[in-house]
Amino acid sequence: MKKQKLIFTHNTPHLLVVIGAASTLLLLGCSAPLFDQLRFGQLPEQPPLEAVSPTNVNIQSIQVTPQSGEDMGKGGLIATDINDDQQLDILVTRANSVAAYSLTEGELWKKTANINLSTQAEHKGLPGRQGPGIQAVDIDQDGQVEVLYLTAENSLEVLSGESGELKYQIQLPSVDSAFNRWEHAIIADFTGQGDRDILLQASQKTDKKDYIRDSVQAAFKLADLLSLGAQARPLWRTENFVSLSHGAAKVIDLDQDGKDEVIGATILNAQGQELYTAEIGNTSFPHIDAISIDDIDPNRPGLEAVIAEETGRKRVILFDEKGTIWSNRHREQTDDNDGDKVSIGNFDPDRPGLEIWFRGNESAHFTVLDATGQLIASYKFADRRPQQWTEKGLEVINRIRWTGEAKDYIVAKERHEAGDVGIFDALTGQLIAQFPAQTERLYIADVVDDWREEIIILEKDSIKIIQNADLNPNPNQPKLWDQAHYQRQKMTWNYYSP
């Protein structure tokens, strides 16, 4: 087994870290005022916020084998414990390969794999741009985690999490679809017995030439696929699911009854029955780019989902399995005609519930709604853009619990280029911290198990983990990974719904 040690770790106040293309590290000592001038975005009459400081971070760097050729948006990464050592590892998928990395030992294993990955889901099928296309679970109930993914030959390949060796290769039941194969798999609990089921997804053509949507959904027991392969019968199947335009459904226990729902612009229950529709069809336009799910309104039972309608009525819709909670058409009164990305967080702790941040108009204009659907912030990126940031805006926008305090932030990378990563105040657009990088993938998760989240950056030849090194003021918060919806969304993200 090949193991590589960490290249670099630091925890030095007032140190500017410049990370080069080949993992070159330049450390430039500078005073705190100079550091702030360099790293904080200055807004008129708005001094830098004091909530977080970019001067006290730990940065770990793990070498990875560079991907040959240009990055075309295929593949991603997830965090999971693959070898039961009580520490999270990183799984990285790229065209024709799956690799596992330890945060302390570097590369654990790497395997050539015919994994099904894609670029734009509306043309090439799932999992969509930057979608990892991979799941990790104990598939055979032997007490060991397995890693599983679909192939272009309509099979399910299952690897040992510990060694990367092939354990099972399962030919899947046939499907009549755009590619006549299943494109994406999501671990699920449809029977109330734990993660022993799986959702398979496939695309069909729409009203527009070469525009497809993953309307075909089928639920199977993992045990049936293991024993029967292509002859396995589904628990249920539908060809009428209204999906996201650019990615897979979310599989989450929305009503907290112990069984998962399948969530897109419609909601299916654990038996495949439709519970809700946002009255948007599987057409090219209008459509839904992104979805995010959390306990947005604490006064309501269960979780809620939020989507933004592109074209059509331009609605922002908050809903659950019982129906629409509210629908807001604020974009008709603002410059935001295309609220295509969404992030949920406690961006204003003085307000009840969570706030909802939207990116619109090709990243030119941002808006924020409160938990009741009221517009509470609206600003243009051009008025907030840091001097060293691309004019193209933000992408892969995640919520981050960075400080350990109640207030959340958003973190994003430079849009349409392998560029820097920044932490921003969602309500004002203020840049809080900027980390020089050549970011190909951005992933946010609590990988050090202190409730706060770390920034995980995949560059061409390295993984960088950026941790807030300040003392956690609230170390006894419930673990994020104990929340099933947190686990699910961290394993099925892509560019549009990170």
N, C-alpha and C positions, 0 to 999 in steps of 0.2 A: 504494500500500500504506500503510495507516494504521499509524503507529508512535507509541507513547507511552513516555516515559521513566519510570524508577522514581521513585516519590514520595519514598521515605525509606529511608535506610540508617543504622544507628548501630552503634557498637562502644564503648560507654561503661560502665566498671565502676560498679556500685552505682547503677543507673538503673532506676527502675520505669517500664515502658512500658504505657500504657493505650490500647487501640485501640478507638475508638468505632464506632458503626454506620455512619457515613458516612466511614470512614477518618480520623477525627479522632485525632490523636496528642497525648497529654499526657505530658510527661516530668517526672517528679517525682524530684529528687535526694534521696537518703536515705542514711543510714549503712549499713554492712554489717550490723550487728546488727538494725537496724530492718527492713532489706530481708528478712533471714532470717525475722524474726518474721512479716512479712506474707506471704511466699511459700512457706514451708515448712510442711507439715502436722506438727503436734507430736503425738507419741505418748508415752504414759507411759513413763518410764525408757528412752526411745529417742531420742537426740539426732539432729538432721538429719545425713544422710549427707554425706560429703565428696567422693564420687565425681564429682559434677557440680555446677556452679554456674550458676544462672539469671541471674547478674549480668553475664555476658560473652557476649552473643549479638549476631549480626547479624540484623536484620529487614529484608527487602525487601518492598515493597508494590507490586503491579501493579494498576492500575485495570482493571476489567472492566465490561461493560455489565450493569446490574442486570437480573435476570430479572423479567419481568412476572408478577404474581400470586404466590400463595403457593407456597413450595417444597414439592412433594408427594413428594419422594424420587426423582424421575426424573433420571437422569444422574449423571455423576461426572467424574473427571479421570485422566489418565495422563501420565507423563513419557516422552519419546522425542525423538530427534534427527530432526526432520522435513525439514531442509534441508541436511544433510550439512556443517554448520559445526563439527562436533566439540563442540557444546554441546547439552545437553538442553533441550528446550522442553516446554511444558505444553499438552496438548489438553484442552479442557473441553467436555463435552456437556451440554446442557440440552434441555428440551422444544423441539423444532423448530429447534435450532441446534447447530453445531459451530464452535469457535473455537480458534485457536492463539496462544500467547503465548510470547515470548522472555523469558528471565530478565533480559536486559539492555536490550531494546528495547520491551518491552510487547507490545501486540496486533500480531500479524503479519497475521492475516486472520480473518474471521468469515463463516460461510455459513449461510443458512437451509436447513434440511435436514429431511426427513421421516424422521429417524432413529428406529428402533424402540427405545424405552426403556420401562421398566415400574416398578411399585412392588413389590408383593408377588408374587414369582414363582409361589407356590402358587395364586394366583388370576388373575393377569394375565399370566403367562408370563415368559420371560427378557427382559433380563438380570437382573432382580430389583432390589431397592431399592438405590439409589445405584450400580448397575452402570454403567460408562461406555458399554458397548455399542459399542466402537470398537476397531480394531486398526490397527497401523502396520507396514508391511513393503514391500519392493520386489516388488510383485505381478507385474510384467511383465519383470523382469530387465533394466531399462534403466539401472540404477545410481542411481535416484532413489526415495526412500521415498514410498509412497502411503498414504493414510488410507482405511480402508474400514469400512462399516457396513451393516446390513440396514435395509430400510424396511418399512412396513406393507403394501406392495404386493408382497411376496415378491420383492424385487429386491436386488441387491448394488450399492451405489453406491461408486465409487472416486474419491477426490479427489487432486489433486497435493498432496504434503506441503508443497512450497515456496509455492504460490500459493493453495491451496484451491479451484482450479478443477476442475470435474467432468471426469474423464478417461474413465470407463467407467460405464455403467449396464447391469447384467447381470440379465436375468430368470432366476430360479432354477428348477430342477426342482420340480414340485409335491410336496406332502407331505400325507398324510391325518393330521390331528392336531386338537388342540382348536381351533386358529385357522386351520387349513389354510394355514399359511405357516411358513417358517423364522423363528425368533425370535432366534437368536444365532449368531455366527460366531467361531471361534477359529483363528488361524494355527497350523499344525502342520507337523511333519516326520514323515510316515508311511512315506517311501520311502528315507530316508537320504541325500537329496539337498539338504538344507537346508530353509528355510521356504518350500516351494513347494506346500504342501497346505493344506487348510482343513477344519475340522470344523463342520458345520451341526447345529443342535439345535432340537428342537420338543417340545411338551408334549402329553401325553394325560391323559384323566380317570383318576381313581383310584376307590377304594371309597367315597369321601365326596363328596357333591354339591359342586360348585364347587371341588374341590381337585384340582389338576393337578400332574404331575411331568414333567420333560423326559426321558422315556424313549427318545425317538427321536433317534438319533445317526447321521450319515452323513458319510463322508470323501470328499472330492473333490480332484483335482488343480486348482490354480488355473489352469493353462494350459488345461485342459478347459473350465472355466467361461468363461474369456475367449473361447475359440473356438467353443464349442457352446451356451453359455447353458443354456436350459431343457432341451436335449436331452442334456446331459452325463450320463454314467453314473458312479455312485459307485464308489470303490475298494471300499467295503463299506458296509453299512447294517444297523442293528439297531433293534428297537423294545422291547428288554428291558433296556436299561441302567437300573440303579438309581441315581438321581441324588440330589443334595442336595435337601432340601425347599425351600430358599429361593434357590437360585442354580445357576450353571452348573458343569459338570464342570471339572476341572483337566486341562490337556494338557501333560504333562511327561515327559521321558525318565527314568523312574523307575529302570530297571535300567542306565542309562548305556551302552546298546548302540548309540547313535546314532539311534534312532527313538523317537518319542513314544508314550506310553501315554495312555489316557483314564481318568481317575480320579474316582470318586465313592464310593458304598458298594459298587461293584464296580470291577474294573479290566479294561479291554479292551486288547489289544496292538495293534500297528500294523496288523494285519490284521483287527481288529474281533472277535477271539476273546476270550472271557471267560477271564481268568487267575485271578480271585479274586472271592469274594463274602463280605461280612460277615454274610450271612444276614438281611438286612433287606430287605423288599420295597418296591415302589412304592405304599405305602399312606399314609394320612394320619398314622397313628401305629402303631408307633414310626417315627421318622425321624431324619435327620441334619441339623442346622442348618448346621454349618460343618466345614471341613477345612483342614488345614495340612500342608505337605510340606517336608522338609528332610533333611539328613544327621543324624538324631537320634542314631543309634547308630553311632559311628565304627568299631566293630569289625565291622560288617556292610557288604558291598558295596552300592553304589548309595544311593538315597534311601528314606526311609520316610514314610508318611502316617499322620496321627492324626485320629480322629473321636470324637465323643461321642454316644452313642445317647440320644435323648430319649424318655422313657417306656420301655416294653418292659423289657429287662433292665438298662437304665441303664449299659451298658458303656462304658468308654473303650477303644478298640481301636487298637493300633499294628500296621501291616501294610505289606507290600510285595507285589510281583507273585508272590512264592512262597507267601504265606499270612499268617496271623495270627502276629505275633511275640509279643505278649502281649495279654491282655484283663484289664482291671482293673475291679472293681465297687465301688470305694472309696466311691462316692456313697451306697451303702446304709448305710455306717457314719458318714456325715456329714450335715450339713444341706443338702447340695447335691443336690437332686432333678432339676435341669434344667441340666446342664453344657453350655450351648448355644453358647458361644463359646470359641475355643481360640487360643492364641498360643504359638509355639515360639521359644526363645532360649537363649543361654548365660547364664542368670540366676544360676547358681552356678558360677563358673569352677573351684571346688575339686572339683567332681564330674565324672566322665567323661561325654561326650556333651552333649546339649542337654536342657533342662528344658521341661516342658509345663504351661502356665498355663490354668486354666479359669474362666470366669465362669458362675455358676449362680444359680438361684432369683431370677430377675428382678433380677440384679446385686446380690443381698443377700449372697452368700457366694462366696468365691474359694478355689481349691485349686491346688496345684502338685504334679506328679509328676516323678520323675527319669526318666532314659532307660530304666530297667528297669521302670518302672511303679509304683515305690514312692511312697507319699504322703509328701511332705517339708514341706508347708506347708498350713495351713488357717486362714482368718480371715474375719471378717465385715466387710463394707464399713462398717457403722455404727460400728465401732470404729476405722476408719481415715479416715473421711470428712473432708476438709479443711473448715474452717469456711465458706469461700466457695464450696463445691461443692454442687450439687443433691443432694438425698437420693435421687434416682432412680438414681444410680450411674454406671457407665461404659458407653460404647459405641464401636464402631469401634476395637477394641483391636488395636494393632500392636506388634510387636517393633521396637525401635529400637537401633541401634548409635550411641550419642550421644557417648561420650567418646573413642573410639579405643582404650580399654582392652578387656580380654577380656570384662568384664561387660556384658551387655545389660540393657535396661530395657523396660518396656511404656509406650506412650503412648496416650492415649485422650481422647475428648471427653466433655463432660457429656451424660448420657443424656436423650433425648427433648426436647432443646431446642437452639437455636442458641447454644451456650455456650462456656465456656473449654476449653482443652486443657491436659492435665497429663502430666508424666513421673512414673512410679511405679516403685518397686522391686517386682518381681513376687513376691519371696519374703515380703515383710513388708507390702506395701500402703503403705509410706511414700511420701508425696508428695515428689518431688525438685525439681520446678519446675512452676510454673503460669503459663500465658500467657493473659491476658485476650483474648477474641475473641468473635465471634458466628459460630461455626463451623457451616457447612452441610455441608461435606465435609472429611474429614481423610485425608491421603495421606502416606505416609512413603517416602522414596527418597533415594539419594545423587545429588543433582543438581549438586554442585560438584566431584565426582570426587576425593574424598580418602578414600574408604572409609567414613567416617562418614556417617550419614544425617541429612537435614534434615526438619523438620516443615513440611508444605505445607497451608495452610488456605485453603479457598475460602469466602469470605463472600459476602454478597449482591452487593457491588459491588467486591470486590477479591480478589486472591490474595496471601497472606502466606507468605513463605518464611523460616523461623526456623532459623538456623545456629549451632552451637556455635562461638564465635570463639576459644576457647582453642587453643593450639598442639596439633596432633594428635601424640600421643606415639608413634604407630605408622603413619607415613605410607606405608610401603612394603607394606602389606597388599594381597593380590590384589583387583582391582576387583570389586565386587559385580555390576556389569552384565556381567561376563564369564561369570557363572554363568547357564546357560540357564534353570534353574528360578526364579532371581530375576527374570529378564526376564518369563517367562511369568506368574508370579503377580502382578507389578506391572501387567500389562496386562489381567488378567481378574478383578480383585477386585470385591467388592461389600460391602455393609454387614455381612453375616454372615461372610464370609471375606476380610478385608482383606489 
